[in-house]
Amino acid sequence: MKIWICGQLTSEWIGRGTAWEFQGAFSTELGAIAACQDESYFIFSAIMDKSLPHAPVQAEDAYYPCCISDKEGTSETSSEDTDTNDNN
């Protein structure tokens, strides 16, 4: 099952990467977008019950919704959102 994570960029740690705050987990992309308050908020998807490597991982679909003038193309559900048999 795919969920959408909302986070807020807070600062950068010198030499250690970017710091961010967890702002919520949502069942739809639109729910995550609605949680974004300004340009410092971003969203990305994650698969429930899927372990990730013990190394930095970059979310391929991460973006900052408030920085996009045309949010068309996002959908409340997709085939991936409703696929409960995803083994990835």
N, CA and C atoms as a LAMMPS dump frame, in Angstrom:
ITEM: TIMESTEP
0
ITEM: NUMBER OF ATOMS
264
ITEM: BOX BOUNDS ff ff ff
-5.0000000000000000e+02 5.0000000000000000e+02
-5.0000000000000000e+02 5.0000000000000000e+02
-5.0000000000000000e+02 5.0000000000000000e+02
ITEM: ATOMS id mol type element x y z
1 1 1 N 0.845 -1.181 0
2 1 2 C 0 0 0
3 1 3 C 0.882 1.233 0
4 2 1 N 0.584 2.146 -0.891
5 2 2 C 1.341 3.393 -0.984
6 2 3 C 0.741 4.424 -0.033
7 3 1 N 1.59 5.14 0.681
8 3 2 C 1.175 6.283 1.488
9 3 3 C 1.996 7.489 1.052
10 4 1 N 1.569 8.657 1.448
11 4 2 C 2.271 9.897 1.113
12 4 3 C 2.758 10.561 2.397
13 5 1 N 4.016 10.907 2.421
14 5 2 C 4.663 11.56 3.563
15 5 3 C 4.788 13.05 3.275
16 6 1 N 4.488 13.864 4.273
17 6 2 C 4.689 15.308 4.182
18 6 3 C 5.778 15.685 5.169
19 7 1 N 6.734 16.467 4.711
20 7 2 C 7.807 16.933 5.569
21 7 3 C 8.057 18.414 5.356
22 8 1 N 8.78 19.009 6.288
23 8 2 C 9.134 20.421 6.175
24 8 3 C 10.632 20.566 6.317
25 9 1 N 11.251 21.166 5.304
26 9 2 C 12.675 21.451 5.343
27 9 3 C 12.933 22.479 6.44
28 10 1 N 13.863 22.176 7.354
29 10 2 C 14.108 23.098 8.467
30 10 3 C 15.469 23.775 8.398
31 11 1 N 16.5 23.065 7.988
32 11 2 C 17.837 23.651 7.914
33 11 3 C 18.772 22.649 7.262
34 12 1 N 20.012 23.041 7.135
35 12 2 C 21.023 22.107 6.655
36 12 3 C 22.082 21.947 7.729
37 13 1 N 22.462 20.711 7.981
38 13 2 C 23.537 20.434 8.908
39 13 3 C 24.826 20.495 8.128
40 14 1 N 25.754 21.265 8.574
41 14 2 C 27.015 21.413 7.857
42 14 3 C 27.681 20.052 7.713
43 15 1 N 27.864 19.637 6.472
44 15 2 C 28.527 18.379 6.186
45 15 3 C 27.704 17.136 6.455
46 16 1 N 26.453 17.292 6.899
47 16 2 C 25.655 16.112 7.243
48 16 3 C 24.373 16.008 6.443
49 17 1 N 24.109 16.934 5.551
50 17 2 C 22.896 16.842 4.748
51 17 3 C 21.809 17.792 5.209
52 18 1 N 20.605 17.481 4.842
53 18 2 C 19.453 18.341 5.085
54 18 3 C 18.656 17.851 6.29
55 19 1 N 18.187 18.789 7.084
56 19 2 C 17.332 18.449 8.232
57 19 3 C 15.889 18.796 7.884
58 20 1 N 14.977 17.893 8.278
59 20 2 C 13.563 18.145 8.027
60 20 3 C 12.721 17.563 9.146
61 21 1 N 11.519 18.095 9.265
62 21 2 C 10.567 17.663 10.28
63 21 3 C 9.446 16.872 9.615
64 22 1 N 9.068 15.769 10.227
65 22 2 C 7.937 14.958 9.768
66 22 3 C 6.656 15.715 10.06
67 23 1 N 5.797 15.877 9.042
68 23 2 C 4.546 16.617 9.217
69 23 3 C 3.298 15.753 9.071
70 24 1 N 3.448 14.515 8.624
71 24 2 C 2.275 13.642 8.547
72 24 3 C 2.397 12.582 7.478
73 25 1 N 1.536 11.568 7.59
74 25 2 C 1.436 10.492 6.615
75 25 3 C -0.016 10.436 6.155
76 26 1 N -0.224 10.305 4.853
77 26 2 C -1.562 10.422 4.278
78 26 3 C -1.836 9.288 3.304
79 27 1 N -3.088 8.94 3.172
80 27 2 C -3.467 7.864 2.258
81 27 3 C -3.522 8.329 0.808
82 28 1 N -3.561 9.644 0.586
83 28 2 C -3.599 10.167 -0.778
84 28 3 C -2.573 11.282 -0.965
85 29 1 N -2.174 11.476 -2.21
86 29 2 C -1.269 12.567 -2.558
87 29 3 C -1.928 13.913 -2.257
88 30 1 N -3.208 14.035 -2.559
89 30 2 C -3.912 15.3 -2.302
90 30 3 C -3.975 15.629 -0.817
91 31 1 N -4.094 14.619 0.025
92 31 2 C -4.07 14.844 1.468
93 31 3 C -2.733 15.401 1.919
94 32 1 N -1.655 14.861 1.365
95 32 2 C -0.316 15.354 1.703
96 32 3 C -0.124 16.774 1.187
97 33 1 N -0.606 17.041 -0.015
98 33 2 C -0.5 18.399 -0.576
99 33 3 C -1.243 19.393 0.314
100 34 1 N -2.411 19.019 0.801
101 34 2 C -3.21 19.916 1.643
102 34 3 C -2.496 20.269 2.944
103 35 1 N -1.587 19.408 3.406
104 35 2 C -0.852 19.674 4.645
105 35 3 C 0.288 20.66 4.443
106 36 1 N 0.64 20.938 3.204
107 36 2 C 1.758 21.847 2.913
108 36 3 C 1.346 23.295 3.146
109 37 1 N 2.091 24.001 3.989
110 37 2 C 1.76 25.374 4.353
111 37 3 C 2.486 26.427 3.525
112 38 1 N 3.7 26.11 3.069
113 38 2 C 4.484 27.061 2.283
114 38 3 C 5.539 26.312 1.478
115 39 1 N 6.465 27.045 0.884
116 39 2 C 7.463 26.456 -0.007
117 39 3 C 8.466 25.541 0.691
118 40 1 N 8.488 25.512 2.015
119 40 2 C 9.433 24.649 2.73
120 40 3 C 8.89 23.234 2.934
121 41 1 N 7.635 22.979 2.552
122 41 2 C 7.009 21.66 2.71
123 41 3 C 7.179 20.84 1.433
124 42 1 N 7.416 19.561 1.605
125 42 2 C 7.569 18.658 0.472
126 42 3 C 6.791 17.379 0.748
127 43 1 N 6.556 16.607 -0.302
128 43 2 C 5.883 15.324 -0.15
129 43 3 C 6.621 14.264 -0.965
130 44 1 N 6.433 13.012 -0.58
131 44 2 C 6.936 11.88 -1.341
132 44 3 C 6.148 10.644 -0.926
133 45 1 N 6.189 9.634 -1.77
134 45 2 C 5.44 8.419 -1.453
135 45 3 C 6.356 7.387 -0.812
136 46 1 N 5.734 6.474 -0.096
137 46 2 C 6.442 5.354 0.533
138 46 3 C 5.518 4.144 0.483
139 47 1 N 6.114 2.979 0.455
140 47 2 C 5.346 1.742 0.457
141 47 3 C 5.315 1.21 1.886
142 48 1 N 4.117 0.945 2.39
143 48 2 C 3.964 0.4 3.747
144 48 3 C 4.667 -0.952 3.858
145 49 1 N 5.269 -1.213 5.006
146 49 2 C 5.894 -2.493 5.34
147 49 3 C 7.051 -2.86 4.418
148 50 1 N 7.704 -1.867 3.836
149 50 2 C 8.863 -2.118 2.976
150 50 3 C 10.106 -1.532 3.637
151 51 1 N 11.073 -2.375 3.916
152 51 2 C 12.335 -1.916 4.487
153 51 3 C 13.177 -1.272 3.402
154 52 1 N 13.949 -0.282 3.793
155 52 2 C 14.875 0.379 2.882
156 52 3 C 16.304 0.039 3.284
157 53 1 N 17.252 0.246 2.378
158 53 2 C 18.654 -0.035 2.714
159 53 3 C 19.127 0.855 3.871
160 54 1 N 20.133 0.413 4.567
161 54 2 C 20.711 1.21 5.655
162 54 3 C 21.746 2.157 5.077
163 55 1 N 21.289 2.987 4.193
164 55 2 C 22.101 3.994 3.514
165 55 3 C 21.145 5.086 3.047
166 56 1 N 21.654 6.259 2.75
167 56 2 C 20.77 7.323 2.266
168 56 3 C 20.005 6.876 1.014
169 57 1 N 18.715 7.187 1
170 57 2 C 17.846 6.85 -0.129
171 57 3 C 17.146 8.125 -0.554
172 58 1 N 17.151 8.401 -1.848
173 58 2 C 16.463 9.581 -2.361
174 58 3 C 15.123 9.159 -2.941
175 59 1 N 14.06 9.799 -2.503
176 59 2 C 12.721 9.498 -3.021
177 59 3 C 12.612 10.057 -4.437
178 60 1 N 12.315 9.192 -5.383
179 60 2 C 12.254 9.602 -6.785
180 60 3 C 11.088 10.541 -7.083
181 61 1 N 10.012 10.449 -6.314
182 61 2 C 8.839 11.271 -6.6
183 61 3 C 8.663 12.434 -5.618
184 62 1 N 9.712 12.797 -4.884
185 62 2 C 9.615 13.913 -3.933
186 62 3 C 9.509 15.239 -4.687
187 63 1 N 8.647 16.116 -4.165
188 63 2 C 8.547 17.458 -4.741
189 63 3 C 7.936 18.418 -3.731
190 64 1 N 8.059 19.713 -4.015
191 64 2 C 7.531 20.786 -3.182
192 64 3 C 6.27 21.333 -3.847
193 65 1 N 5.074 20.908 -3.408
194 65 2 C 3.829 21.303 -4.077
195 65 3 C 3.598 22.802 -4.157
196 66 1 N 4.001 23.553 -3.135
197 66 2 C 3.757 24.998 -3.145
198 66 3 C 4.647 25.725 -4.147
199 67 1 N 5.646 25.06 -4.676
200 67 2 C 6.534 25.649 -5.673
201 67 3 C 6.06 25.359 -7.09
202 68 1 N 4.989 24.593 -7.224
203 68 2 C 4.449 24.236 -8.531
204 68 3 C 3.168 25.022 -8.741
205 69 1 N 3.121 25.816 -9.809
206 69 2 C 1.938 26.64 -10.04
207 69 3 C 0.76 25.828 -10.552
208 70 1 N 1.031 24.732 -11.281
209 70 2 C -0.044 23.905 -11.83
210 70 3 C 0.006 22.538 -11.168
211 71 1 N -0.909 22.288 -10.238
212 71 2 C -0.938 21.009 -9.538
213 71 3 C -1.747 19.968 -10.297
214 72 1 N -2.206 20.309 -11.497
215 72 2 C -2.956 19.353 -12.299
216 72 3 C -2.058 18.166 -12.625
217 73 1 N -2.631 17.015 -12.687
218 73 2 C -1.837 15.826 -12.927
219 73 3 C -1.694 14.994 -11.667
220 74 1 N -1.948 15.592 -10.508
221 74 2 C -1.971 14.8 -9.282
222 74 3 C -3.369 14.236 -9.14
223 75 1 N -3.465 13.092 -8.565
224 75 2 C -4.77 12.475 -8.412
225 75 3 C -4.936 11.972 -6.994
226 76 1 N -6.17 11.917 -6.556
227 76 2 C -6.433 11.45 -5.201
228 76 3 C -6.133 9.966 -5.059
229 77 1 N -6.375 9.213 -6.109
230 77 2 C -6.022 7.796 -6.089
231 77 3 C -5.454 7.42 -7.442
232 78 1 N -4.645 6.403 -7.446
233 78 2 C -4.144 5.84 -8.687
234 78 3 C -4.098 4.342 -8.505
235 79 1 N -3.724 3.632 -9.547
236 79 2 C -3.654 2.181 -9.419
237 79 3 C -2.637 1.78 -8.363
238 80 1 N -1.567 2.558 -8.219
239 80 2 C -0.577 2.243 -7.195
240 80 3 C -1.104 2.512 -5.8
241 81 1 N -1.947 3.561 -5.658
242 81 2 C -2.501 3.886 -4.349
243 81 3 C -3.406 2.78 -3.836
244 82 1 N -4.106 2.109 -4.742
245 82 2 C -5.091 1.131 -4.317
246 82 3 C -4.583 -0.293 -4.382
247 83 1 N -3.351 -0.502 -4.834
248 83 2 C -2.797 -1.85 -4.961
249 83 3 C -2.326 -2.326 -3.592
250 84 1 N -3.05 -3.231 -2.996
251 84 2 C -2.703 -3.724 -1.667
252 84 3 C -1.786 -4.936 -1.737
253 85 1 N -1.497 -5.427 -2.939
254 85 2 C -0.642 -6.581 -3.09
255 85 3 C 0.746 -6.207 -3.57
256 86 1 N 1.169 -4.963 -3.362
257 86 2 C 2.486 -4.514 -3.803
258 86 3 C 3.547 -5.121 -2.907
259 87 1 N 4.419 -5.889 -3.479
260 87 2 C 5.476 -6.565 -2.71
261 87 3 C 6.808 -5.867 -2.804
262 88 1 N 6.855 -4.657 -3.312
263 88 2 C 8.132 -3.942 -3.459
264 88 3 C 8.655 -3.476 -2.156
